[in-house]
Amino acid sequence: MLRSLFLALLLVTTATVAKTKNDGSQIQPDNYYPRVKMETTMGDFVVELYRRKAPITVNNFLRYVADKSYDGTIFHRVVPGFVVQGGGYTVDYDERPTYEPIYNESGNGLKNSLYTIAMARENDPHSATRQFFFNMNDNTNLDPGRNWGYTVFGMIVEGEDVVESMTTVQREYQIALGEPNAPLDPIVLKKVTVLPPL
């Protein structure tokens, strides 16, 4: 009797924990290729995420999307022919809060090729939190080799021209960030939305 009661309580507790999980895995859990729409002050574009190849990274990204934590952030680093980076700062250059750093999945076989999205990080390979960048070239130097690379976890599938246009804006040195390639007029990521499955 007591054993049956214990098992029943264990099952209920496990189900409750699963329901309240907030690591991104609960967002379209059966969809290996979720898509998000990014609405910016320069136009909108759609990114397909590769959960099958980079599950930790995609779930982490979707967690910030679900929190609406990317809404109102800026693309603070624009280097023509290299990257467009964002997701970490407000228009006032305040840093947005982060979850714990995630494991580096750069060895997943995906390359830092044109129009892919990858996680930004510090020198520590497992230091990525919320910032991401779009590759604006085939950046093979960012792929893993003898050292860890930068984790690719998706690709722009609609509106590549919008991100291309970001590389043409006037840039300046931004003292608050110590960033030499900051857009003179902020490029704002107004809203990120998870799209219905195809």
N, CA, C and O of each residue as an XYZ file, in Angstrom:
792
protein
N       0.827     -1.205      0.000
C       0.000      0.000      0.000
C       0.868      1.264      0.000
O       0.691      2.170     -0.815
N       1.824      1.286      0.959
C       2.708      2.447      1.051
C       3.575      2.567     -0.202
O       3.842      3.667     -0.688
N       4.005      1.422     -0.711
C       4.837      1.427     -1.922
C       4.052      1.993     -3.106
O       4.594      2.775     -3.887
N       2.809      1.614     -3.243
C       1.948      2.119     -4.325
C       1.748      3.621     -4.199
O       1.782      4.353     -5.188
N       1.538      4.068     -2.959
C       1.349      5.508     -2.714
C       2.614      6.282     -3.064
O       2.545      7.356     -3.663
N       3.776      5.733     -2.688
C       5.053      6.382     -2.998
C       5.264      6.496     -4.501
O       5.674      7.544     -5.000
N       4.981      5.405     -5.226
C       5.138      5.418     -6.689
C       4.198      6.433     -7.338
O       4.574      7.124     -8.285
N       2.981      6.514     -6.824
C       2.018      7.481     -7.361
C       2.500      8.903     -7.140
O       2.408      9.738     -8.040
N       3.019      9.188     -5.935
C       3.546     10.526     -5.633
C       4.753     10.849     -6.506
O       4.911     11.980     -6.967
N       5.596      9.856     -6.726
C       6.777     10.041     -7.566
C       6.385     10.391     -8.998
O       6.983     11.272     -9.616
N       5.390      9.703     -9.514
C       4.913      9.972    -10.871
C       4.325     11.371    -10.987
O       4.578     12.069    -11.969
N       3.546     11.786    -10.001
C       2.943     13.123    -10.004
C       4.030     14.187     -9.932
O       3.987     15.182    -10.655
N       5.011     13.968     -9.049
C       6.115     14.926     -8.898
C       6.911     15.045    -10.192
O       7.252     16.149    -10.617
N       7.207     13.905    -10.820
C       7.951     13.904    -12.080
C       7.188     14.642    -13.168
O       7.775     15.409    -13.930
N       5.880     14.413    -13.245
C       5.039     15.082    -14.244
C       5.000     16.583    -14.005
O       5.017     17.370    -14.951
N       4.948     16.982    -12.723
C       4.910     18.414    -12.386
C       6.220     19.087    -12.782
O       6.219     20.181    -13.346
N       7.340     18.421    -12.482
C       8.653     18.969    -12.841
C       8.760     19.112    -14.354
O       9.257     20.124    -14.849
N       8.297     18.106    -15.089
C       8.362     18.145    -16.555
C       7.536     19.289    -17.113
O       7.937     19.943    -18.076
N       6.381     19.528    -16.504
C       5.507     20.602    -16.987
C       6.104     21.976    -16.740
O       5.896     22.897    -17.529
N       6.854     22.119    -15.637
C       7.379     23.429    -15.277
C       8.801     23.661    -15.805
O       9.409     24.693    -15.519
N       9.320     22.717    -16.562
C      10.679     22.858    -17.106
C      10.760     24.118    -17.960
O       9.879     24.383    -18.779
N      11.826     24.894    -17.760
C      11.970     26.148    -18.500
C      13.368     26.237    -19.101
O      14.098     27.200    -18.868
N      13.728     25.219    -19.878
C      15.042     25.238    -20.521
C      14.918     25.363    -22.031
O      15.906     25.232    -22.753
N      13.696     25.618    -22.511
C      13.461     25.757    -23.942
C      13.002     24.480    -24.603
O      12.433     24.515    -25.694
N      13.244     23.341    -23.953
C      12.872     22.050    -24.554
C      11.363     21.867    -24.612
O      10.866     21.025    -25.360
N      10.629     22.654    -23.824
C       9.176     22.542    -23.800
C       8.514     23.301    -24.958
O       7.303     23.196    -25.151
N       9.288     24.051    -25.714
C       8.759     24.825    -26.844
C       8.800     23.959    -28.101
O       9.875     23.586    -28.571
N       7.632     23.645    -28.637
C       7.523     22.748    -29.791
C       8.477     21.559    -29.623
O       9.364     21.358    -30.452
N       8.301     20.775    -28.561
C       9.260     19.723    -28.213
C       9.482     18.665    -29.294
O      10.547     18.049    -29.341
N       8.502     18.448    -30.154
C       8.641     17.431    -31.193
C       9.116     18.002    -32.533
O       9.197     17.283    -33.528
N       9.427     19.292    -32.548
C       9.844     19.954    -33.786
C      11.367     20.084    -33.802
O      11.940     20.835    -33.012
N      12.018     19.350    -34.706
C      13.480     19.408    -34.801
C      13.963     20.665    -35.523
O      15.146     21.002    -35.458
N      13.051     21.363    -36.214
C      13.437     22.550    -36.977
C      12.482     23.707    -36.709
O      11.806     24.174    -37.625
N      12.417     24.182    -35.449
C      11.539     25.323    -35.167
C      12.035     26.569    -35.893
O      13.230     26.724    -36.143
N      11.104     27.445    -36.225
C      11.453     28.687    -36.917
C      11.032     29.872    -36.060
O      10.020     29.819    -35.361
N      11.819     30.941    -36.122
C      11.478     32.179    -35.429
C      11.482     33.338    -36.417
O      12.278     33.382    -37.355
N      10.571     34.270    -36.178
C      10.525     35.494    -36.971
C      11.167     36.604    -36.158
O      10.801     36.832    -35.005
N      12.124     37.291    -36.763
C      12.785     38.415    -36.111
C      12.327     39.709    -36.774
O      12.539     39.919    -37.969
N      11.701     40.568    -35.987
C      11.229     41.853    -36.484
C      12.191     42.940    -36.019
O      12.400     43.124    -34.820
N      12.771     43.652    -36.971
C      13.764     44.675    -36.632
C      13.365     46.023    -37.233
O      12.428     46.114    -38.026
N      14.080     47.039    -36.847
C      13.824     48.376    -37.382
C      14.252     48.497    -38.836
O      14.001     49.519    -39.475
N      14.903     47.453    -39.368
C      15.314     47.469    -40.771
C      14.539     46.451    -41.608
O      14.809     46.286    -42.798
N      13.580     45.773    -40.986
C      12.782     44.781    -41.690
C      12.737     43.463    -40.931
O      13.359     43.317    -39.878
N      11.998     42.512    -41.474
C      11.804     41.222    -40.810
C      12.498     40.101    -41.576
O      12.690     40.184    -42.789
N      12.869     39.059    -40.849
C      13.432     37.869    -41.485
C      13.126     36.650    -40.624
O      12.771     36.776    -39.452
N      13.270     35.464    -41.223
C      12.937     34.210    -40.548
C      14.183     33.335    -40.445
O      14.956     33.211    -41.395
N      14.358     32.734    -39.273
C      15.497     31.855    -39.010
C      14.978     30.465    -38.660
O      14.115     30.310    -37.795
N      15.513     29.460    -39.343
C      15.203     28.074    -39.001
C      16.291     27.555    -38.081
O      17.479     27.723    -38.357
N      15.887     26.925    -36.988
C      16.832     26.436    -35.987
C      17.019     24.925    -36.138
O      16.076     24.203    -36.463
N      18.245     24.459    -35.898
C      18.585     23.058    -36.109
C      18.706     22.328    -34.773
O      19.806     22.052    -34.295
N      17.565     22.027    -34.192
C      17.544     21.384    -32.877
C      18.165     19.978    -32.903
O      18.768     19.546    -31.921
N      18.017     19.283    -34.009
C      18.574     17.921    -34.095
C      20.099     17.942    -33.950
O      20.674     17.048    -33.328
N      20.748     18.948    -34.514
C      22.218     19.042    -34.484
C      22.740     19.795    -33.260
O      23.841     19.522    -32.782
N      21.945     20.742    -32.757
C      22.407     21.579    -31.640
C      21.282     21.757    -30.618
O      20.802     22.873    -30.420
N      20.858     20.672    -29.970
C      19.703     20.742    -29.071
C      19.877     21.668    -27.869
O      18.951     22.395    -27.508
N      21.045     21.646    -27.256
C      21.276     22.500    -26.082
C      21.209     23.963    -26.481
O      20.585     24.775    -25.798
N      21.849     24.291    -27.583
C      21.921     25.679    -28.044
C      20.557     26.194    -28.489
O      20.166     27.307    -28.138
N      19.834     25.386    -29.261
C      18.507     25.801    -29.735
C      17.552     25.975    -28.562
O      16.821     26.964    -28.505
N      17.546     25.039    -27.636
C      16.662     25.165    -26.481
C      16.997     26.396    -25.654
O      16.102     27.090    -25.172
N      18.284     26.664    -25.490
C      18.708     27.863    -24.759
C      18.214     29.128    -25.452
O      17.697     30.035    -24.800
N      18.373     29.189    -26.773
C      17.920     30.344    -27.546
C      16.398     30.514    -27.410
O      15.910     31.624    -27.195
N      15.660     29.416    -27.533
C      14.203     29.475    -27.441
C      13.736     29.905    -26.048
O      12.668     30.499    -25.905
N      14.527     29.608    -25.036
C      14.188     30.032    -23.677
C      14.183     31.558    -23.581
O      13.290     32.143    -22.967
N      15.182     32.198    -24.187
C      15.211     33.660    -24.194
C      14.067     34.233    -25.040
O      13.488     35.265    -24.701
N      13.754     33.550    -26.143
C      12.635     33.993    -26.984
C      11.336     33.927    -26.190
O      10.546     34.871    -26.213
N      11.110     32.815    -25.485
C       9.889     32.635    -24.698
C       9.768     33.685    -23.600
O       8.666     34.121    -23.268
N      10.899     34.087    -23.040
C      10.911     35.123    -21.993
C      10.727     36.534    -22.559
O      10.626     37.505    -21.809
N      10.686     36.633    -23.888
C      10.651     37.937    -24.585
C      11.880     38.774    -24.233
O      11.850     40.004    -24.275
N      12.954     38.076    -23.887
C      14.177     38.719    -23.434
C      14.991     39.336    -24.570
O      15.829     40.207    -24.334
N      14.746     38.884    -25.811
C      15.427     39.476    -26.957
C      14.700     40.718    -27.468
O      15.286     41.536    -28.179
N      13.436     40.857    -27.110
C      12.646     41.992    -27.594
C      13.231     43.310    -27.074
O      13.435     43.476    -25.871
N      13.495     44.235    -27.986
C      14.035     45.538    -27.591
C      15.543     45.567    -27.449
O      16.095     46.553    -26.963
N      16.230     44.492    -27.868
C      17.697     44.508    -27.841
C      18.221     45.048    -29.175
O      17.450     45.290    -30.103
N      19.519     45.229    -29.257
C      20.115     45.820    -30.457
C      21.143     44.880    -31.084
O      21.664     43.968    -30.442
N      21.411     45.137    -32.351
C      22.559     44.523    -33.015
C      23.706     45.508    -32.798
O      23.792     46.537    -33.468
N      24.579     45.178    -31.859
C      25.584     46.135    -31.394
C      26.915     46.044    -32.143
O      27.770     46.918    -32.006
N      27.084     44.981    -32.937
C      28.356     44.793    -33.647
C      28.071     44.387    -35.081
O      27.453     43.354    -35.338
N      28.531     45.213    -36.011
C      28.314     44.958    -37.436
C      29.651     45.079    -38.160
O      30.223     46.166    -38.250
N      30.140     43.961    -38.673
C      31.411     43.953    -39.396
C      31.131     43.428    -40.807
O      30.963     42.223    -40.993
N      31.077     44.321    -41.802
C      30.773     43.887    -43.176
C      31.689     42.751    -43.637
O      32.899     42.786    -43.413
N      31.098     41.752    -44.278
C      31.867     40.616    -44.745
C      32.270     39.649    -43.654
O      33.029     38.712    -43.901
N      31.762     39.870    -42.435
C      32.122     38.988    -41.325
C      30.884     38.597    -40.508
O      30.349     37.502    -40.681
N      30.424     39.495    -39.615
C      29.290     39.133    -38.757
C      28.371     40.325    -38.472
O      28.754     41.488    -38.601
N      27.137     39.978    -38.077
C      26.183     40.910    -37.482
C      25.782     40.282    -36.154
O      25.172     39.213    -36.125
N      26.126     40.949    -35.057
C      25.975     40.346    -33.726
C      25.001     41.135    -32.866
O      24.960     42.364    -32.924
N      24.211     40.412    -32.062
C      23.259     41.083    -31.190
C      22.748     40.178    -30.092
O      23.307     39.120    -29.805
N      21.644     40.642    -29.478
C      20.955     39.849    -28.462
C      21.344     40.109    -27.033
O      20.785     39.491    -26.127
N      22.301     41.019    -26.792
C      22.788     41.171    -25.423
C      22.514     42.490    -24.733
O      22.568     42.574    -23.506
N      22.215     43.542    -25.524
C      22.123     44.882    -24.940
C      20.851     45.610    -25.362
O      20.289     45.360    -26.428
N      20.417     46.521    -24.489
C      19.289     47.390    -24.800
C      19.800     48.579    -25.613
O      21.005     48.720    -25.821
N      18.891     49.425    -26.065
C      19.283     50.620    -26.828
C      20.116     51.576    -25.985
O      20.835     52.415    -26.528
N      20.024     51.457    -24.664
C      20.835     52.290    -23.768
C      22.151     51.610    -23.399
O      22.875     52.080    -22.520
N      22.457     50.497    -24.076
C      23.672     49.710    -23.861
C      23.729     49.074    -22.479
O      24.809     48.825    -21.944
N      22.555     48.813    -21.906
C      22.495     48.053    -20.659
C      22.496     46.568    -21.020
O      21.816     46.140    -21.952
N      23.272     45.795    -20.265
C      23.362     44.359    -20.545
C      22.118     43.655    -20.007
O      21.702     43.891    -18.872
N      21.534     42.797    -20.823
C      20.359     42.039    -20.410
C      20.786     40.847    -19.561
O      21.879     40.315    -19.754
N      19.922     40.411    -18.605
C      20.273     39.279    -17.744
C      20.415     37.976    -18.531
O      19.801     37.799    -19.583
N      21.228     37.078    -18.005
C      21.501     35.822    -18.700
C      21.224     34.614    -17.801
O      21.227     34.711    -16.574
N      20.986     33.479    -18.452
C      20.985     32.197    -17.756
C      22.435     31.718    -17.679
O      23.356     32.392    -18.140
N      22.609     30.552    -17.092
C      23.952     29.977    -16.980
C      24.531     29.706    -18.374
O      23.777     29.417    -19.304
N      25.859     29.794    -18.534
C      26.487     29.455    -19.823
C      26.162     28.023    -20.237
O      25.876     27.167    -19.400
N      26.212     27.784    -21.532
C      25.862     26.462    -22.055
C      27.075     25.738    -22.638
O      28.114     26.340    -22.910
N      26.911     24.449    -22.818
C      27.962     23.607    -23.396
C      28.145     23.937    -24.877
O      27.170     24.148    -25.598
N      29.383     23.977    -25.315
C      29.721     24.290    -26.699
C      29.438     23.079    -27.598
O      30.002     22.003    -27.401
N      28.560     23.271    -28.582
C      28.193     22.199    -29.506
C      28.785     22.421    -30.904
O      28.210     21.981    -31.900
N      29.924     23.095    -30.976
C      30.497     23.437    -32.286
C      30.947     22.226    -33.089
O      31.174     22.337    -34.294
N      31.078     21.077    -32.447
C      31.487     19.871    -33.161
C      30.319     19.107    -33.771
O      30.418     17.905    -34.015
N      29.205     19.808    -34.018
C      27.992     19.149    -34.515
C      27.966     18.951    -36.031
O      26.997     18.415    -36.568
N      29.019     19.377    -36.717
C      29.079     19.204    -38.166
C      28.595     20.404    -38.962
O      28.811     20.471    -40.172
N      27.939     21.358    -38.295
C      27.472     22.576    -38.974
C      28.607     23.584    -39.076
O      29.378     23.752    -38.132
N      28.710     24.249    -40.211
C      29.797     25.194    -40.463
C      29.305     26.639    -40.347
O      28.124     26.928    -40.540
N      30.238     27.535    -40.028
C      29.942     28.961    -39.960
C      29.921     29.537    -41.379
O      30.782     30.331    -41.759
N      28.932     29.123    -42.135
C      28.806     29.559    -43.525
C      27.829     30.740    -43.622
O      27.149     31.084    -42.655
N      27.778     31.334    -44.787
C      26.971     32.532    -45.029
C      25.520     32.339    -44.589
O      24.880     31.343    -44.927
N      25.018     33.310    -43.830
C      23.642     33.400    -43.343
C      23.295     32.419    -42.227
O      22.129     32.311    -41.848
N      24.286     31.700    -41.692
C      23.997     30.863    -40.528
C      24.000     31.731    -39.274
O      24.590     32.811    -39.252
N      23.331     31.240    -38.231
C      23.335     31.890    -36.925
C      24.167     31.036    -35.980
O      24.053     29.811    -35.975
N      25.006     31.688    -35.180
C      25.885     30.984    -34.248
C      25.909     31.730    -32.914
O      25.521     32.895    -32.832
N      26.365     31.046    -31.886
C      26.451     31.656    -30.563
C      27.764     32.402    -30.381
O      28.838     31.892    -30.700
N      27.655     33.614    -29.866
C      28.845     34.375    -29.475
C      29.299     33.846    -28.113
O      28.497     33.341    -27.328
N      30.575     33.970    -27.855
C      31.124     33.521    -26.570
C      32.408     34.262    -26.274
O      32.908     35.024    -27.101
N      32.944     34.027    -25.069
C      34.239     34.583    -24.701
C      35.309     33.536    -25.023
O      35.027     32.568    -25.729
N      36.524     33.716    -24.521
C      37.599     32.760    -24.813
C      37.298     31.354    -24.299
O      37.657     30.361    -24.931
N      36.639     31.284    -23.153
C      36.210     29.988    -22.634
C      35.201     29.401    -23.620
O      34.178     30.030    -23.890
N      35.466     28.207    -24.167
C      34.574     27.652    -25.189
C      33.152     27.406    -24.711
O      32.223     27.367    -25.518
N      32.975     27.242    -23.405
C      31.651     26.955    -22.857
C      31.067     28.174    -22.124
O      30.461     28.039    -21.061
N      31.257     29.351    -22.704
C      30.828     30.596    -22.048
C      29.648     31.283    -22.734
O      29.249     32.370    -22.317
N      29.079     30.670    -23.781
C      27.955     31.296    -24.491
C      26.732     31.366    -23.581
O      26.432     30.425    -22.847
N      26.033     32.499    -23.645
C      24.795     32.646    -22.870
C      23.645     33.066    -23.790
O      22.804     32.236    -24.135
N      23.597     34.339    -24.192
C      22.459     34.825    -24.962
C      22.819     35.514    -26.275
O      21.984     35.590    -27.176
N      24.037     36.015    -26.398
C      24.391     36.728    -27.631
C      24.608     35.766    -28.787
O      25.147     34.673    -28.617
N      24.178     36.194    -29.956
C      24.305     35.387    -31.166
C      24.817     36.266    -32.292
O      24.835     37.491    -32.169
N      25.234     35.646    -33.391
C      25.646     36.433    -34.555
C      25.263     35.692    -35.827
O      25.112     34.470    -35.847
N      25.113     36.478    -36.886
C      24.883     35.930    -38.213
C      26.181     36.018    -38.992
O      26.819     37.070    -39.038
N      26.565     34.921    -39.596
C      27.751     34.910    -40.448
C      27.419     35.597    -41.763
O      26.463     35.223    -42.442
N      28.207     36.598    -42.120
C      27.992     37.333    -43.361
C      29.024     36.953    -44.415
O      29.296     37.699    -45.355
N      29.582     35.774    -44.222
C      30.573     35.207    -45.143
C      30.737     33.744    -44.744
O      30.154     33.305    -43.752
N      31.506     33.001    -45.489
C      31.865     31.646    -45.064
C      33.062     31.772    -44.127
O      34.211     31.778    -44.569
N      32.783     31.873    -42.833
C      33.819     32.136    -41.832
C      34.409     30.825    -41.311
O      34.121     30.404    -40.191
N      35.225     30.199    -42.127
C      35.806     28.908    -41.758
C      36.715     29.006    -40.531
O      36.931     28.015    -39.834
N      37.246     30.208    -40.270
C      38.109     30.393    -39.100
C      37.340     30.262    -37.786
O      37.946     30.150    -36.721
N      36.009     30.275    -37.858
C      35.191     30.131    -36.647
C      34.744     28.688    -36.411
O      34.115     28.381    -35.398
N      35.077     27.806    -37.357
C      34.730     26.399    -37.223
C      35.725     25.701    -36.299
O      36.854     26.168    -36.143
N      35.318     24.585    -35.685
C      36.258     23.873    -34.808
C      37.375     23.211    -35.600
O      37.186     22.780    -36.738
N      38.534     23.141    -34.975
C      39.697     22.480    -35.560
C      40.477     21.887    -34.412
O      40.014     20.962    -33.745
N      41.659     22.420    -34.182
C      42.413     21.996    -32.987
C      41.768     22.572    -31.735
O      41.894     22.019    -30.643
N      41.077     23.689    -31.910
C      40.403     24.334    -30.790
C      38.894     24.301    -31.015
O      38.419     23.989    -32.108
N      38.152     24.630    -29.958
C      36.705     24.718    -30.053
C      36.321     25.834    -31.028
O      37.009     26.850    -31.129
N      35.225     25.629    -31.733
C      34.725     26.666    -32.632
C      33.535     27.390    -32.023
O      33.331     27.377    -30.809
N      32.758     28.020    -32.890
C      31.554     28.742    -32.480
C      30.343     27.964    -32.980
O      30.251     27.632    -34.161
N      29.426     27.681    -32.077
C      28.320     26.778    -32.370
C      27.302     27.367    -33.337
O      26.641     28.357    -33.025
N      27.178     26.758    -34.501
C      26.129     27.102    -35.464
C      24.882     26.328    -35.076
O      24.954     25.137    -34.775
N      23.707     27.021    -35.081
C      22.487     26.333    -34.671
C      21.275     26.676    -35.535
O      20.140     26.396    -35.151
N      21.513     27.283    -36.700
C      20.397     27.582    -37.589
C      20.835     28.408    -38.778
O      22.023     28.664    -38.976
N      19.839     28.827    -39.578
C      20.134     29.603    -40.785
C      18.949     30.499    -41.143
O      17.792     30.145    -40.920
N      19.267     31.665    -41.704
C      18.219     32.546    -42.220
C      17.599     31.869    -43.443
O      18.313     31.474    -44.365
N      16.285     31.737    -43.451
C      15.614     31.083    -44.578
C      14.697     32.046    -45.340
O      14.227     31.724    -46.431
N      14.446     33.216    -44.770
C      13.671     34.257    -45.455
C      14.203     35.619    -45.014
O      14.432     35.843    -43.826
N      14.398     36.524    -45.968
C      14.779     37.892    -45.628
C      16.262     38.123    -45.441
O      16.664     38.991    -44.666
N      17.084     37.352    -46.145
C      18.540     37.536    -46.041
C      18.950     38.967    -46.389
O      19.929     39.487    -45.853
N      18.196     39.594    -47.287
C      18.517     40.963    -47.712
C      18.430     41.956    -46.557
O      19.129     42.970    -46.546
N      17.562     41.657    -45.578
C      17.432     42.551    -44.415
C      18.739     42.567    -43.635
O      19.236     43.633    -43.270
N      19.290     41.397    -43.383
C      20.544     41.312    -42.628
C      21.704     41.858    -43.456
O      22.622     42.474    -42.915
N      21.660     41.630    -44.765
C      22.686     42.212    -45.652
C      22.668     43.738    -45.547
O      23.722     44.374    -45.522
N      21.470     44.323    -45.485
C      21.369     45.793    -45.414
C      21.948     46.340    -44.109
O      22.388     47.489    -44.051
N      21.944     45.512    -43.066
C      22.526     45.947    -41.787
C      24.025     46.208    -41.926
O      24.579     47.048    -41.218
N      24.674     45.493    -42.830
C      26.127     45.659    -42.988
C      26.493     46.945    -43.720
O      27.672     47.281    -43.829
N      25.495     47.665    -44.221
C      25.776     48.896    -44.965
C      25.614     50.156    -44.117
O      25.894     51.257    -44.591
N      25.166     50.007    -42.869
C      24.920     51.189    -42.039
C      26.228     51.831    -41.598
O      27.284     51.199    -41.570
N      26.117     53.110    -41.257
C      27.293     53.830    -40.759
C      27.613     53.333    -39.353
O      26.718     53.117    -38.536
N      28.904     53.156    -39.089
C      29.339     52.618    -37.803
C      30.243     53.603    -37.069
O      30.807     54.528    -37.653
N      30.357     53.364    -35.761
C      31.215     54.213    -34.930
C      31.788     53.392    -33.785
O      31.364     52.263    -33.538
N      32.757     53.976    -33.092
C      33.284     53.336    -31.887
C      32.331     53.646    -30.743
O      32.063     54.813    -30.456
N      31.817     52.606    -30.085
C      30.896     52.785    -28.960
C      31.654     52.584    -27.656
O      32.012     51.463    -27.293
N      31.892     53.699    -26.956
C      32.695     53.685    -25.730
C      32.083     52.785    -24.665
O      32.800     52.052    -23.983
N      30.753     52.836    -24.516
C      30.076     52.072    -23.465
C      30.323     50.572    -23.596
O      30.328     49.852    -22.597
N      30.526     50.106    -24.818
C      30.748     48.678    -25.059
C      32.191     48.346    -25.405
O      32.578     47.178    -25.418
N      32.994     49.385    -25.688
C      34.337     49.141    -26.182
C      34.293     48.470    -27.542
O      35.158     47.661    -27.879
N      33.272     48.816    -28.323
C      33.028     48.171    -29.610
C      33.299     49.136    -30.759
O      32.621     50.158    -30.871
N      34.278     48.836    -31.619
C      34.625     49.735    -32.727
C      33.667     49.663    -33.921
O      33.738     50.504    -34.817
N      32.776     48.673    -33.943
C      31.891     48.486    -35.097
C      30.419     48.538    -34.722
O      29.627     47.710    -35.172
N      30.054     49.511    -33.898
C      28.661     49.671    -33.482
C      27.922     50.576    -34.472
O      28.460     51.600    -34.891
N      26.685     50.205    -34.849
C      25.909     51.081    -35.732
C      25.708     52.455    -35.109
O      25.415     52.566    -33.919
N      25.867     53.502    -35.916
C      25.672     54.873    -35.438
C      24.239     55.066    -34.973
O      24.003     55.628    -33.903
N      23.281     54.606    -35.768
C      21.868     54.599    -35.372
C      21.509     53.170    -34.992
O      21.671     52.258    -35.804
N      21.022     52.958    -33.767
C      20.774     51.589    -33.301
C      19.861     50.787    -34.232
O      18.838     51.283    -34.705
N      20.254     49.549    -34.480
C      19.394     48.595    -35.179
C      18.721     47.765    -34.094
O      19.374     46.984    -33.402
N      17.420     47.938    -33.954
C      16.705     47.310    -32.841
C      16.011     46.022    -33.278
O      15.335     45.973    -34.305
N      16.197     44.997    -32.476
C      15.447     43.754    -32.635
C      14.161     43.951    -31.831
O      14.133     43.743    -30.618
N      13.116     44.350    -32.517
C      11.875     44.727    -31.835
C      11.174     43.539    -31.191
O      10.661     43.637    -30.077
N      11.157     42.419    -31.903
C      10.394     41.284    -31.409
C      10.857     39.983    -32.071
O      11.162     39.954    -33.264
N      10.906     38.906    -31.276
C      11.204     37.578    -31.805
C      10.029     36.663    -31.469
O       9.622     36.570    -30.311
N       9.487     35.991    -32.480
C       8.308     35.145    -32.304
C       8.582     33.749    -32.846
O       9.140     33.591    -33.931
N       8.185     32.738    -32.079
C       8.259     31.359    -32.559
C       7.075     31.144    -33.499
O       5.925     31.366    -33.119
N       7.361     30.711    -34.724
C       6.323     30.503    -35.730
C       5.691     29.114    -35.588
O       6.316     28.201    -35.048
N       4.464     28.953    -36.067
C       3.831     27.630    -36.028
C       4.648     26.630    -36.826
O       5.301     27.014    -37.797
N       4.629     25.357    -36.446
C       5.385     24.335    -37.194
C       4.889     24.253    -38.640
O       3.713     24.495    -38.913
N       5.780     23.916    -39.550
C       5.399     23.758    -40.963
C       4.600     22.465    -41.147
O       4.186     22.149    -42.262
